[in-house]
């Protein structure tokens, strides 16, 4: 699933490691989500939404709806 | 399993695996010595014979405990994939070998090798699965 994590992270000048620490996950997890290779669970998506103060649908793109 | 995360769940899993490995060696030695030196029979013989298998069963429980305790869902997903590879590889290998034994009289595969075969496939799966997410 495509997402804006890289952009949102860059806006805050956070590394993948910084974001991983805030989410209490591994850096590999952040990388996998960021590159769209792993879709986070709803609880983790909500955690991201809270962290970036944005609704989930602004962070993640529903590709089915787009096409 | 993956040793890269360095989290608490992984540390506990590694500790349990090391302890289990040490107990397998110890119990195998005790079982071998007991059968050589003592005339075991009945329930005691059965118990001593399966003694080395008990820590192996504990290691399998430890895998379940790790999946339960791992908070990082991506790491959990990776490990589930490793285990599926291990299960699939073991089933495939032992099934094929079984038919080879039946029809071509290849050497008999001792069932104690099933467990190492499983972990061999898990080890093979690790770099393959990880590469998908790079």
N, CA and C atoms of all chains as a GROMACS GRO file, in nm:
protein
  603
    1UNK      N    1   0.084  -0.120   0.000
    1UNK     CA    2   0.000   0.000   0.000
    1UNK      C    3   0.088   0.125   0.000
    2UNK      N    4   0.057   0.217  -0.094
    2UNK     CA    5   0.139   0.339  -0.100
    2UNK      C    6   0.108   0.429   0.019
    3UNK      N    7   0.207   0.508   0.057
    3UNK     CA    8   0.186   0.594   0.174
    3UNK      C    9   0.281   0.713   0.172
    4UNK      N   10   0.255   0.806   0.265
    4UNK     CA   11   0.334   0.928   0.270
    4UNK      C   12   0.437   0.928   0.383
    5UNK      N   13   0.465   0.811   0.433
    5UNK     CA   14   0.553   0.805   0.550
    5UNK      C   15   0.688   0.874   0.528
    6UNK      N   16   0.745   0.852   0.412
    6UNK     CA   17   0.878   0.909   0.385
    6UNK      C   18   0.871   1.062   0.390
    7UNK      N   19   0.765   1.116   0.330
    7UNK     CA   20   0.747   1.262   0.326
    7UNK      C   21   0.725   1.316   0.467
    8UNK      N   22   0.634   1.251   0.538
    8UNK     CA   23   0.601   1.297   0.673
    8UNK      C   24   0.722   1.287   0.766
    9UNK      N   25   0.799   1.184   0.744
    9UNK     CA   26   0.921   1.165   0.823
    9UNK      C   27   1.022   1.275   0.791
   10UNK      N   28   1.036   1.303   0.662
   10UNK     CA   29   1.133   1.405   0.618
   10UNK      C   30   1.093   1.544   0.671
   11UNK      N   31   0.962   1.571   0.673
   11UNK     CA   32   0.913   1.700   0.726
   11UNK      C   33   0.959   1.722   0.870
   12UNK      N   34   0.968   1.613   0.943
   12UNK     CA   35   1.007   1.621   1.085
   12UNK      C   36   1.156   1.593   1.106
   13UNK      N   37   1.223   1.569   0.995
   13UNK     CA   38   1.366   1.538   0.999
   13UNK      C   39   1.396   1.414   1.086
   14UNK      N   40   1.309   1.314   1.072
   14UNK     CA   41   1.328   1.189   1.146
   14UNK      C   42   1.389   1.085   1.054
   15UNK      N   43   1.478   1.006   1.108
   15UNK     CA   44   1.529   0.892   1.032
   15UNK      C   45   1.430   0.776   1.049
   16UNK      N   46   1.450   0.668   0.973
   16UNK     CA   47   1.364   0.550   0.991
   16UNK      C   48   1.379   0.496   1.133
   17UNK      N   49   1.500   0.506   1.184
   17UNK     CA   50   1.525   0.460   1.322
   17UNK      C   51   1.448   0.543   1.424
   18UNK      N   52   1.443   0.677   1.401
   18UNK     CA   53   1.368   0.764   1.492
   18UNK      C   54   1.221   0.726   1.496
   19UNK      N   55   1.167   0.707   1.374
   19UNK     CA   56   1.024   0.671   1.365
   19UNK      C   57   1.000   0.534   1.429
   20UNK      N   58   1.092   0.442   1.404
   20UNK     CA   59   1.078   0.307   1.462
   20UNK      C   60   1.074   0.314   1.614
   21UNK      N   61   1.161   0.399   1.669
   21UNK     CA   62   1.167   0.414   1.815
   21UNK      C   63   1.033   0.469   1.868
   22UNK      N   64   0.978   0.566   1.797
   22UNK     CA   65   0.851   0.626   1.842
   22UNK      C   66   0.735   0.526   1.831
   23UNK      N   67   0.745   0.438   1.732
   23UNK     CA   68   0.637   0.339   1.712
   23UNK      C   69   0.662   0.211   1.792
   24UNK      N   70   0.781   0.202   1.851
   24UNK     CA   71   0.823   0.081   1.925
   24UNK      C   72   0.823  -0.043   1.835
   25UNK      N   73   0.876  -0.025   1.715
   25UNK     CA   74   0.894  -0.137   1.622
   25UNK      C   75   1.039  -0.133   1.572
   26UNK      N   76   1.078  -0.230   1.490
   26UNK     CA   77   1.214  -0.231   1.438
   26UNK      C   78   1.224  -0.136   1.317
   27UNK      N   79   1.348  -0.095   1.287
   27UNK     CA   80   1.370  -0.009   1.171
   27UNK      C   81   1.329  -0.081   1.042
   28UNK      N   82   1.351  -0.212   1.039
   28UNK     CA   83   1.311  -0.292   0.923
   28UNK      C   84   1.160  -0.283   0.899
   29UNK      N   85   1.086  -0.275   1.007
   29UNK     CA   86   0.939  -0.265   0.995
   29UNK      C   87   0.902  -0.133   0.928
   30UNK      N   88   0.964  -0.025   0.974
   30UNK     CA   89   0.935   0.106   0.916
   30UNK      C   90   0.971   0.105   0.767
   31UNK      N   91   1.086   0.049   0.736
   31UNK     CA   92   1.129   0.043   0.597
   31UNK      C   93   1.030  -0.037   0.511
   32UNK      N   94   0.985  -0.151   0.565
   32UNK     CA   95   0.892  -0.236   0.488
   32UNK      C   96   0.758  -0.165   0.466
   33UNK      N   97   0.712  -0.093   0.566
   33UNK     CA   98   0.584  -0.020   0.552
   33UNK      C   99   0.602   0.096   0.454
   34UNK      N  100   0.712   0.169   0.473
   34UNK     CA  101   0.739   0.287   0.390
   34UNK      C  102   0.750   0.252   0.241
   35UNK      N  103   0.811   0.140   0.212
   35UNK     CA  104   0.828   0.100   0.072
   35UNK      C  105   0.704   0.026   0.017
   36UNK      N  106   0.602   0.015   0.100
   36UNK     CA  107   0.477  -0.046   0.055
   36UNK      C  108   0.482  -0.198   0.045
   37UNK      N  109   0.584  -0.258   0.105
   37UNK     CA  110   0.597  -0.404   0.096
   37UNK      C  111   0.525  -0.475   0.210
   38UNK      N  112   0.492  -0.400   0.313
   38UNK     CA  113   0.421  -0.459   0.426
   38UNK      C  114   0.312  -0.361   0.471
   39UNK      N  115   0.189  -0.413   0.478
   39UNK     CA  116   0.078  -0.328   0.522
   39UNK      C  117   0.062  -0.340   0.673
   40UNK      N  118   0.063  -0.226   0.742
   40UNK     CA  119   0.050  -0.233   0.889
   40UNK      C  120  -0.090  -0.274   0.931
   41UNK      N  121  -0.101  -0.327   1.053
   41UNK     CA  122  -0.233  -0.359   1.109
   41UNK      C  123  -0.306  -0.228   1.140
   42UNK      N  124  -0.434  -0.237   1.167
   42UNK     CA  125  -0.510  -0.117   1.203
   42UNK      C  126  -0.452  -0.047   1.327
   43UNK      N  127  -0.422  -0.122   1.435
   43UNK     CA  128  -0.365  -0.053   1.552
   43UNK      C  129  -0.237   0.026   1.520
   44UNK      N  130  -0.150  -0.033   1.436
   44UNK     CA  131  -0.027   0.038   1.402
   44UNK      C  132  -0.056   0.157   1.309
   45UNK      N  133  -0.153   0.141   1.220
   45UNK     CA  134  -0.192   0.252   1.132
   45UNK      C  135  -0.248   0.368   1.216
   46UNK      N  136  -0.327   0.336   1.317
   46UNK     CA  137  -0.381   0.440   1.406
   46UNK      C  138  -0.268   0.508   1.484
   47UNK      N  139  -0.172   0.427   1.523
   47UNK     CA  140  -0.056   0.482   1.597
   47UNK      C  141   0.018   0.584   1.510
   48UNK      N  142   0.034   0.548   1.381
   48UNK     CA  143   0.099   0.638   1.285
   48UNK      C  144   0.016   0.765   1.269
   49UNK      N  145  -0.114   0.746   1.260
   49UNK     CA  146  -0.204   0.861   1.241
   49UNK      C  147  -0.194   0.956   1.360
   50UNK      N  148  -0.190   0.901   1.479
   50UNK     CA  149  -0.178   0.984   1.600
   50UNK      C  150  -0.044   1.056   1.600
   51UNK      N  151   0.061   0.982   1.564
   51UNK     CA  152   0.196   1.038   1.566
   51UNK      C  153   0.210   1.153   1.467
   52UNK      N  154   0.154   1.137   1.350
   52UNK     CA  155   0.166   1.242   1.247
   52UNK      C  156   0.048   1.338   1.248
   53UNK      N  157  -0.045   1.316   1.340
   53UNK     CA  158  -0.164   1.403   1.356
   53UNK      C  159  -0.238   1.421   1.224
   54UNK      N  160  -0.261   1.308   1.159
   54UNK     CA  161  -0.336   1.307   1.032
   54UNK      C  162  -0.427   1.186   1.031
   55UNK      N  163  -0.540   1.194   0.956
   55UNK     CA  164  -0.623   1.074   0.945
   55UNK      C  165  -0.549   0.966   0.864
   56UNK      N  166  -0.586   0.842   0.891
   56UNK     CA  167  -0.518   0.729   0.825
   56UNK      C  168  -0.524   0.742   0.673
   57UNK      N  169  -0.640   0.783   0.621
   57UNK     CA  170  -0.655   0.790   0.474
   57UNK      C  171  -0.569   0.899   0.410
   58UNK      N  172  -0.517   0.989   0.491
   58UNK     CA  173  -0.424   1.089   0.435
   58UNK      C  174  -0.281   1.034   0.432
   59UNK      N  175  -0.257   0.936   0.514
   59UNK     CA  176  -0.122   0.877   0.518
   59UNK      C  177  -0.111   0.761   0.418
   60UNK      N  178  -0.216   0.678   0.412
   60UNK     CA  179  -0.216   0.562   0.323
   60UNK      C  180  -0.313   0.584   0.207
   61UNK      N  181  -0.272   0.539   0.088
   61UNK     CA  182  -0.355   0.554  -0.030
   61UNK      C  183  -0.431   0.425  -0.058
   62UNK      N  184  -0.563   0.437  -0.068
   62UNK     CA  185  -0.645   0.322  -0.105
   62UNK      C  186  -0.637   0.306  -0.257
   63UNK      N  187  -0.547   0.219  -0.302
   63UNK     CA  188  -0.523   0.208  -0.447
   63UNK      C  189  -0.642   0.153  -0.523
   64UNK      N  190  -0.723   0.071  -0.458
   64UNK     CA  191  -0.841   0.016  -0.525
   64UNK      C  192  -0.939   0.127  -0.558
   65UNK      N  193  -0.953   0.221  -0.465
   65UNK     CA  194  -1.045   0.332  -0.486
   65UNK      C  195  -0.994   0.424  -0.597
   66UNK      N  196  -0.860   0.437  -0.604
   66UNK     CA  197  -0.801   0.526  -0.706
   66UNK      C  198  -0.823   0.472  -0.845
   67UNK      N  199  -0.818   0.338  -0.862
   67UNK     CA  200  -0.827   0.278  -0.996
   67UNK      C  201  -0.970   0.250  -1.030
   68UNK      N  202   1.634  -1.828   1.377
   68UNK     CA  203   1.541  -1.718   1.362
   68UNK      C  204   1.619  -1.587   1.350
   69UNK      N  205   1.544  -1.482   1.327
   69UNK     CA  206   1.608  -1.353   1.305
   69UNK      C  207   1.667  -1.298   1.434
   70UNK      N  208   1.795  -1.264   1.430
   70UNK     CA  209   1.859  -1.214   1.550
   70UNK      C  210   1.886  -1.064   1.539
   71UNK      N  211   1.828  -1.000   1.440
   71UNK     CA  212   1.866  -0.861   1.413
   71UNK      C  213   1.792  -0.759   1.497
   72UNK      N  214   1.675  -0.794   1.550
   72UNK     CA  215   1.593  -0.693   1.617
   72UNK      C  216   1.645  -0.660   1.755
   73UNK      N  217   1.702  -0.760   1.823
   73UNK     CA  218   1.757  -0.734   1.956
   73UNK      C  219   1.654  -0.694   2.058
   74UNK      N  220   1.527  -0.732   2.040
   74UNK     CA  221   1.426  -0.696   2.138
   74UNK      C  222   1.414  -0.801   2.248
   75UNK      N  223   1.332  -0.770   2.347
   75UNK     CA  224   1.317  -0.858   2.463
   75UNK      C  225   1.266  -0.996   2.426
   76UNK      N  226   1.164  -1.000   2.338
   76UNK     CA  227   1.104  -1.128   2.299
   76UNK      C  228   1.209  -1.217   2.232
   77UNK      N  229   1.291  -1.157   2.145
   77UNK     CA  230   1.395  -1.234   2.076
   77UNK      C  231   1.501  -1.281   2.173
   78UNK      N  232   1.536  -1.195   2.268
   78UNK     CA  233   1.637  -1.234   2.369
   78UNK      C  234   1.588  -1.354   2.450
   79UNK      N  235   1.460  -1.348   2.490
   79UNK     CA  236   1.404  -1.459   2.568
   79UNK      C  237   1.400  -1.587   2.483
   80UNK      N  238   1.364  -1.571   2.353
   80UNK     CA  239   1.357  -1.687   2.264
   80UNK      C  240   1.495  -1.752   2.248
   81UNK      N  241   1.596  -1.667   2.229
   81UNK     CA  242   1.732  -1.719   2.212
   81UNK      C  243   1.778  -1.793   2.338
   82UNK      N  244   1.747  -1.734   2.453
   82UNK     CA  245   1.784  -1.798   2.580
   82UNK      C  246   1.719  -1.935   2.593
   83UNK      N  247   1.591  -1.942   2.561
   83UNK     CA  248   1.518  -2.070   2.570
   83UNK      C  249   1.577  -2.172   2.473
   84UNK      N  250   1.616  -2.125   2.353
   84UNK     CA  251   1.673  -2.216   2.254
   84UNK      C  252   1.808  -2.269   2.299
   85UNK      N  253   1.893  -2.180   2.355
   85UNK     CA  254   2.024  -2.224   2.404
   85UNK      C  255   2.005  -2.325   2.516
   86UNK      N  256   1.912  -2.295   2.607
   86UNK     CA  257   1.887  -2.385   2.720
   86UNK      C  258   1.837  -2.519   2.668
   87UNK      N  259   1.746  -2.514   2.570
   87UNK     CA  260   1.692  -2.637   2.513
   87UNK      C  261   1.802  -2.718   2.446
   88UNK      N  262   1.889  -2.652   2.371
   88UNK     CA  263   2.000  -2.720   2.303
   88UNK      C  264   2.092  -2.789   2.402
   89UNK      N  265   2.124  -2.717   2.510
   89UNK     CA  266   2.212  -2.774   2.613
   89UNK      C  267   2.145  -2.895   2.678
   90UNK      N  268   2.014  -2.885   2.703
   90UNK     CA  269   1.942  -2.997   2.766
   90UNK      C  270   1.932  -3.118   2.674
   91UNK      N  271   1.919  -3.094   2.542
   91UNK     CA  272   1.915  -3.206   2.447
   91UNK      C  273   2.045  -3.286   2.458
   92UNK      N  274   2.158  -3.214   2.457
   92UNK     CA  275   2.288  -3.281   2.465
   92UNK      C  276   2.300  -3.358   2.596
   93UNK      N  277   2.264  -3.291   2.706
   93UNK     CA  278   2.273  -3.354   2.838
   93UNK      C  279   2.182  -3.477   2.847
   94UNK      N  280   2.056  -3.462   2.804
   94UNK     CA  281   1.960  -3.572   2.815
   94UNK      C  282   1.997  -3.687   2.720
   95UNK      N  283   2.052  -3.653   2.603
   95UNK     CA  284   2.095  -3.758   2.509
   95UNK      C  285   2.208  -3.839   2.571
   96UNK      N  286   2.299  -3.768   2.638
   96UNK     CA  287   2.411  -3.835   2.706
   96UNK      C  288   2.357  -3.926   2.817
   97UNK      N  289   2.265  -3.872   2.897
   97UNK     CA  290   2.207  -3.949   3.008
   97UNK      C  291   2.134  -4.073   2.953
   98UNK      N  292   2.056  -4.053   2.846
   98UNK     CA  293   1.979  -4.164   2.788
   98UNK      C  294   2.074  -4.272   2.734
   99UNK      N  295   2.177  -4.228   2.660
   99UNK     CA  296   2.271  -4.324   2.601
   99UNK      C  297   2.344  -4.402   2.712
  100UNK      N  298   2.390  -4.328   2.814
  100UNK     CA  299   2.462  -4.392   2.925
  100UNK      C  300   2.371  -4.488   3.001
  101UNK      N  301   2.246  -4.446   3.021
  101UNK     CA  302   2.151  -4.529   3.097
  101UNK      C  303   2.124  -4.660   3.026
  102UNK      N  304   2.105  -4.652   2.893
  102UNK     CA  305   2.076  -4.775   2.819
  102UNK      C  306   2.198  -4.866   2.810
  103UNK      N  307   2.317  -4.804   2.816
  103UNK     CA  308   2.439  -4.884   2.806
  103UNK      C  309   2.469  -4.954   2.940
  104UNK      N  310   2.451  -4.876   3.048
  104UNK     CA  311   2.495  -4.927   3.179
  104UNK      C  312   2.387  -4.997   3.260
  105UNK      N  313   2.262  -4.957   3.239
  105UNK     CA  314   2.154  -5.014   3.320
  105UNK      C  315   2.063  -5.100   3.233
  106UNK      N  316   1.996  -5.190   3.293
  106UNK     CA  317   1.902  -5.273   3.218
  106UNK      C  318   1.762  -5.213   3.233
  107UNK      N  319   1.739  -5.112   3.153
  107UNK     CA  320   1.610  -5.041   3.164
  107UNK      C  321   1.500  -5.120   3.095
  108UNK      N  322   1.384  -5.117   3.156
  108UNK     CA  323   1.268  -5.178   3.090
  108UNK      C  324   1.140  -5.113   3.143
  109UNK      N  325   1.032  -5.140   3.073
  109UNK     CA  326   0.902  -5.088   3.114
  109UNK      C  327   0.890  -4.938   3.097
  110UNK      N  328   0.815  -4.876   3.186
  110UNK     CA  329   0.786  -4.732   3.176
  110UNK      C  330   0.914  -4.649   3.184
  111UNK      N  331   1.006  -4.691   3.270
  111UNK     CA  332   1.131  -4.616   3.287
  111UNK      C  333   1.208  -4.611   3.155
  112UNK      N  334   1.213  -4.724   3.084
  112UNK     CA  335   1.284  -4.730   2.956
  112UNK      C  336   1.220  -4.634   2.855
  113UNK      N  337   1.087  -4.634   2.854
  113UNK     CA  338   1.018  -4.542   2.763
  113UNK      C  339   1.050  -4.396   2.799
  114UNK      N  340   1.047  -4.367   2.928
  114UNK     CA  341   1.073  -4.230   2.973
  114UNK      C  342   1.214  -4.186   2.936
  115UNK      N  343   1.312  -4.272   2.963
  115UNK     CA  344   1.452  -4.236   2.934
  115UNK      C  345   1.472  -4.223   2.782
  116UNK      N  346   1.404  -4.308   2.705
  116UNK     CA  347   1.419  -4.302   2.558
  116UNK      C  348   1.368  -4.169   2.502
  117UNK      N  349   1.261  -4.117   2.559
  117UNK     CA  350   1.207  -3.991   2.504
  117UNK      C  351   1.266  -3.867   2.573
  118UNK      N  352   1.350  -3.890   2.673
  118UNK     CA  353   1.409  -3.778   2.748
  118UNK      C  354   1.472  -3.671   2.657
  119UNK      N  355   1.557  -3.710   2.559
  119UNK     CA  356   1.618  -3.605   2.473
  119UNK      C  357   1.517  -3.529   2.388
  120UNK      N  358   1.398  -3.588   2.368
  120UNK     CA  359   1.297  -3.520   2.285
  120UNK      C  360   1.226  -3.409   2.363
  121UNK      N  361   1.225  -3.420   2.497
  121UNK     CA  362   1.149  -3.323   2.577
  121UNK      C  363   1.197  -3.178   2.559
  122UNK      N  364   1.331  -3.152   2.563
  122UNK     CA  365   1.374  -3.014   2.539
  122UNK      C  366   1.342  -2.965   2.397
  123UNK      N  367   1.335  -3.060   2.303
  123UNK     CA  368   1.301  -3.023   2.165
  123UNK      C  369   1.155  -2.977   2.160
  124UNK      N  370   1.070  -3.049   2.232
  124UNK     CA  371   0.929  -3.007   2.239
  124UNK      C  372   0.919  -2.870   2.306
  125UNK      N  373   1.001  -2.850   2.407
  125UNK     CA  374   1.004  -2.721   2.477
  125UNK      C  375   1.045  -2.610   2.379
  126UNK      N  376   1.143  -2.640   2.291
  126UNK     CA  377   1.189  -2.540   2.193
  126UNK      C  378   1.075  -2.503   2.097
  127UNK      N  379   0.992  -2.603   2.064
  127UNK     CA  380   0.878  -2.574   1.976
  127UNK      C  381   0.777  -2.485   2.047
  128UNK      N  382   0.759  -2.511   2.177
  128UNK     CA  383   0.670  -2.424   2.257
  128UNK      C  384   0.730  -2.283   2.262
  129UNK      N  385   0.863  -2.276   2.273
  129UNK     CA  386   0.932  -2.146   2.279
  129UNK      C  387   0.908  -2.066   2.151
  130UNK      N  388   0.896  -2.135   2.038
  130UNK     CA  389   0.867  -2.065   1.912
  130UNK      C  390   0.728  -1.999   1.923
  131UNK      N  391   0.633  -2.074   1.976
  131UNK     CA  392   0.498  -2.019   1.995
  131UNK      C  393   0.499  -1.903   2.093
  132UNK      N  394   0.578  -1.918   2.200
  132UNK     CA  395   0.587  -1.811   2.300
  132UNK      C  396   0.646  -1.685   2.237
  133UNK      N  397   0.747  -1.705   2.151
  133UNK     CA  398   0.809  -1.589   2.085
  133UNK      C  399   0.705  -1.514   2.000
  134UNK      N  400   0.629  -1.591   1.922
  134UNK     CA  401   0.529  -1.527   1.836
  134UNK      C  402   0.424  -1.454   1.919
  135UNK      N  403   0.397  -1.507   2.036
  135UNK     CA  404   0.300  -1.446   2.127
  135UNK      C  405   0.357  -1.317   2.188
  136UNK      N  406   0.487  -1.322   2.220
  136UNK     CA  407   0.549  -1.210   2.293
  136UNK      C  408   0.602  -1.100   2.201
  137UNK      N  409   0.630  -1.133   2.075
  137UNK     CA  410   0.687  -1.035   1.982
  137UNK      C  411   0.585  -0.925   1.954
  138UNK      N  412   0.623  -0.801   1.988
  138UNK     CA  413   0.530  -0.689   1.971
  138UNK      C  414   0.536  -0.630   1.830
  139UNK      N  415   0.648  -0.652   1.763
  139UNK     CA  416   0.667  -0.596   1.630
  139UNK      C  417   0.598  -0.686   1.526
  140UNK      N  418   0.488  -0.636   1.471
  140UNK     CA  419   0.408  -0.722   1.383
  140UNK      C  420   0.480  -0.761   1.254
  141UNK      N  421   0.570  -0.677   1.207
  141UNK     CA  422   0.645  -0.711   1.086
  141UNK      C  423   0.740  -0.827   1.115
  142UNK      N  424   0.809  -0.819   1.227
  142UNK     CA  425   0.900  -0.928   1.265
  142UNK      C  426   0.821  -1.058   1.284
  143UNK      N  427   0.703  -1.044   1.343
  143UNK     CA  428   0.618  -1.162   1.363
  143UNK      C  429   0.581  -1.223   1.228
  144UNK      N  430   0.544  -1.138   1.134
  144UNK     CA  431   0.505  -1.186   1.000
  144UNK      C  432   0.623  -1.255   0.932
  145UNK      N  433   0.743  -1.198   0.948
  145UNK     CA  434   0.863  -1.261   0.890
  145UNK      C  435   0.883  -1.400   0.948
  146UNK      N  436   0.873  -1.410   1.081
  146UNK     CA  437   0.898  -1.538   1.146
  146UNK      C  438   0.793  -1.643   1.110
  147UNK      N  439   0.671  -1.599   1.094
  147UNK     CA  440   0.566  -1.694   1.051
  147UNK      C  441   0.601  -1.747   0.912
  148UNK      N  442   0.652  -1.660   0.826
  148UNK     CA  443   0.691  -1.706   0.691
  148UNK      C  444   0.807  -1.804   0.698
  149UNK      N  445   0.906  -1.775   0.785
  149UNK     CA  446   1.019  -1.869   0.800
  149UNK      C  447   0.965  -2.006   0.841
  150UNK      N  448   0.874  -2.004   0.939
  150UNK     CA  449   0.821  -2.131   0.992
  150UNK      C  450   0.741  -2.206   0.886
  151UNK      N  451   0.666  -2.133   0.805
  151UNK     CA  452   0.590  -2.199   0.698
  151UNK      C  453   0.683  -2.265   0.597
  152UNK      N  454   0.792  -2.197   0.567
  152UNK     CA  455   0.894  -2.257   0.479
  152UNK      C  456   0.949  -2.385   0.544
  153UNK      N  457   0.975  -2.375   0.673
  153UNK     CA  458   1.029  -2.491   0.746
  153UNK      C  459   0.932  -2.608   0.741
  154UNK      N  460   0.805  -2.581   0.767
  154UNK     CA  461   0.704  -2.688   0.766
  154UNK      C  462   0.688  -2.745   0.625
  155UNK      N  463   0.678  -2.656   0.527
  155UNK     CA  464   0.660  -2.700   0.388
  155UNK      C  465   0.779  -2.781   0.340
  156UNK      N  466   0.899  -2.731   0.368
  156UNK     CA  467   1.021  -2.799   0.325
  156UNK      C  468   1.034  -2.936   0.389
  157UNK      N  469   1.001  -2.944   0.518
  157UNK     CA  470   1.011  -3.071   0.589
  157UNK      C  471   0.910  -3.172   0.535
  158UNK      N  472   0.786  -3.127   0.516
  158UNK     CA  473   0.683  -3.216   0.463
  158UNK      C  474   0.720  -3.266   0.324
  159UNK      N  475   0.770  -3.174   0.240
  159UNK     CA  476   0.805  -3.211   0.104
  159UNK      C  477   0.920  -3.313   0.104
  160UNK      N  478   1.025  -3.280   0.181
  160UNK     CA  479   1.143  -3.368   0.184
  160UNK      C  480   1.108  -3.507   0.236
  161UNK      N  481   1.037  -3.512   0.349
  161UNK     CA  482   1.009  -3.642   0.410
  161UNK      C  483   0.910  -3.724   0.326
  162UNK      N  484   0.817  -3.654   0.260
  162UNK     CA  485   0.721  -3.727   0.175
  162UNK      C  486   0.794  -3.789   0.055
  163UNK      N  487   0.876  -3.707  -0.011
  163UNK     CA  488   0.951  -3.757  -0.127
  163UNK      C  489   1.042  -3.872  -0.083
  164UNK      N  490   1.112  -3.852   0.031
  164UNK     CA  491   1.203  -3.956   0.080
  164UNK      C  492   1.127  -4.085   0.113
  165UNK      N  493   1.007  -4.069   0.168
  165UNK     CA  494   0.924  -4.185   0.202
  165UNK      C  495   0.894  -4.271   0.080
  166UNK      N  496   0.857  -4.206  -0.028
  166UNK     CA  497   0.828  -4.281  -0.152
  166UNK      C  498   0.955  -4.342  -0.211
  167UNK      N  499   1.067  -4.269  -0.198
  167UNK     CA  500   1.194  -4.325  -0.247
  167UNK      C  501   1.230  -4.451  -0.167
  168UNK      N  502   1.205  -4.446  -0.036
  168UNK     CA  503   1.230  -4.565   0.048
  168UNK      C  504   1.141  -4.681   0.005
  169UNK      N  505   1.015  -4.649  -0.025
  169UNK     CA  506   0.919  -4.754  -0.063
  169UNK      C  507   0.956  -4.822  -0.194
  170UNK      N  508   0.992  -4.741  -0.293
  170UNK     CA  509   1.009  -4.797  -0.428
  170UNK      C  510   1.154  -4.822  -0.471
  171UNK      N  511   1.247  -4.745  -0.413
  171UNK     CA  512   1.387  -4.760  -0.458
  171UNK      C  513   1.482  -4.808  -0.350
  172UNK      N  514   1.428  -4.835  -0.233
  172UNK     CA  515   1.510  -4.884  -0.121
  172UNK      C  516   1.630  -4.793  -0.091
  173UNK      N  517   1.607  -4.662  -0.096
  173UNK     CA  518   1.714  -4.570  -0.053
  173UNK      C  519   1.729  -4.587   0.099
  174UNK      N  520   1.840  -4.540   0.158
  174UNK     CA  521   1.860  -4.558   0.303
  174UNK      C  522   1.743  -4.502   0.385
  175UNK      N  523   1.710  -4.570   0.493
  175UNK     CA  524   1.599  -4.527   0.578
  175UNK      C  525   1.633  -4.396   0.648
  176UNK      N  526   1.539  -4.304   0.648
  176UNK     CA  527   1.560  -4.176   0.716
  176UNK      C  528   1.510  -4.189   0.859
  177UNK      N  529   1.604  -4.181   0.953
  177UNK     CA  530   1.567  -4.187   1.095
  177UNK      C  531   1.483  -4.063   1.129
  178UNK      N  532   1.373  -4.085   1.200
  178UNK     CA  533   1.281  -3.974   1.230
  178UNK      C  534   1.343  -3.864   1.317
  179UNK      N  535   1.451  -3.895   1.386
  179UNK     CA  536   1.512  -3.789   1.469
  179UNK      C  537   1.571  -3.677   1.381
  180UNK      N  538   1.589  -3.706   1.252
  180UNK     CA  539   1.643  -3.603   1.162
  180UNK      C  540   1.537  -3.505   1.112
  181UNK      N  541   1.410  -3.535   1.138
  181UNK     CA  542   1.302  -3.447   1.092
  181UNK      C  543   1.316  -3.306   1.153
  182UNK      N  544   1.347  -3.304   1.281
  182UNK     CA  545   1.359  -3.174   1.351
  182UNK      C  546   1.474  -3.089   1.294
  183UNK      N  547   1.596  -3.144   1.279
  183UNK     CA  548   1.701  -3.063   1.215
  183UNK      C  549   1.667  -3.023   1.072
  184UNK      N  550   1.597  -3.111   0.999
  184UNK     CA  551   1.558  -3.077   0.861
  184UNK      C  552   1.466  -2.954   0.863
  185UNK      N  553   1.373  -2.952   0.959
  185UNK     CA  554   1.282  -2.838   0.972
  185UNK      C  555   1.361  -2.708   0.991
  186UNK      N  556   1.459  -2.711   1.084
  186UNK     CA  557   1.536  -2.589   1.111
  186UNK      C  558   1.628  -2.554   0.995
  187UNK      N  559   1.671  -2.654   0.920
  187UNK     CA  560   1.752  -2.628   0.802
  187UNK      C  561   1.670  -2.545   0.701
  188UNK      N  562   1.544  -2.585   0.681
  188UNK     CA  563   1.459  -2.510   0.588
  188UNK      C  564   1.426  -2.370   0.642
  189UNK      N  565   1.411  -2.360   0.774
  189UNK     CA  566   1.388  -2.228   0.833
  189UNK      C  567   1.509  -2.138   0.805
  190UNK      N  568   1.629  -2.192   0.822
  190UNK     CA  569   1.752  -2.116   0.799
  190UNK      C  570   1.764  -2.075   0.652
  191UNK      N  571   1.726  -2.166   0.562
  191UNK     CA  572   1.731  -2.134   0.418
  191UNK      C  573   1.631  -2.022   0.388
  192UNK      N  574   1.515  -2.027   0.454
  192UNK     CA  575   1.409  -1.929   0.426
  192UNK      C  576   1.446  -1.787   0.467
  193UNK      N  577   1.525  -1.774   0.572
  193UNK     CA  578   1.553  -1.640   0.628
  193UNK      C  579   1.603  -1.538   0.524
  194UNK      N  580   1.716  -1.567   0.455
  194UNK     CA  581   1.761  -1.466   0.358
  194UNK      C  582   1.665  -1.448   0.242
  195UNK      N  583   1.597  -1.557   0.204
  195UNK     CA  584   1.504  -1.551   0.090
  195UNK      C  585   1.386  -1.459   0.123
  196UNK      N  586   1.328  -1.480   0.240
  196UNK     CA  587   1.211  -1.400   0.282
  196UNK      C  588   1.253  -1.255   0.304
  197UNK      N  589   1.368  -1.237   0.372
  197UNK     CA  590   1.414  -1.100   0.402
  197UNK      C  591   1.436  -1.020   0.274
  198UNK      N  592   1.486  -1.090   0.169
  198UNK     CA  593   1.517  -1.020   0.043
  198UNK      C  594   1.393  -0.959  -0.019
  199UNK      N  595   1.278  -1.022   0.006
  199UNK     CA  596   1.152  -0.968  -0.048
  199UNK      C  597   1.120  -0.830   0.005
  200UNK      N  598   1.167  -0.800   0.125
  200UNK     CA  599   1.130  -0.674   0.190
  200UNK      C  600   1.240  -0.569   0.183
  201UNK      N  601   1.346  -0.598   0.106
  201UNK     CA  602   1.455  -0.499   0.098
  201UNK      C  603   1.423  -0.393  -0.004
   0.00000   0.00000   0.00000
